[in-house]
Amino acid sequence: MGIEIPHEIEIRLAEEARKEGISMEALLERLMSERESADHFASNGSPPRVPILNLGAMGLLHRRDINDDAR
């Protein structure tokens, strides 16, 4: 199967693939995989979850507790 793309885009793809040291096919495959991942998160309706660390109760913090320049 083949597709027709403008010559300018072909040149940009070739330059990007050359910079990364991969073939144009590998570059296009990576771009499509990244797009699929982004589409998956968008269709899922929620962004990836960030782990929450429970550090325990700390109480009130004063400037002297955070910075050593306070008197």
Buried (B, 14 or more C-beta within 10 A) or exposed (E): EEEEEEEEEEEEBEEEBEEEEBEEEEBEEEEEEEEEEEEEEEEEEEEEEEEEEEEEEEEEEEEEEEEEEEE
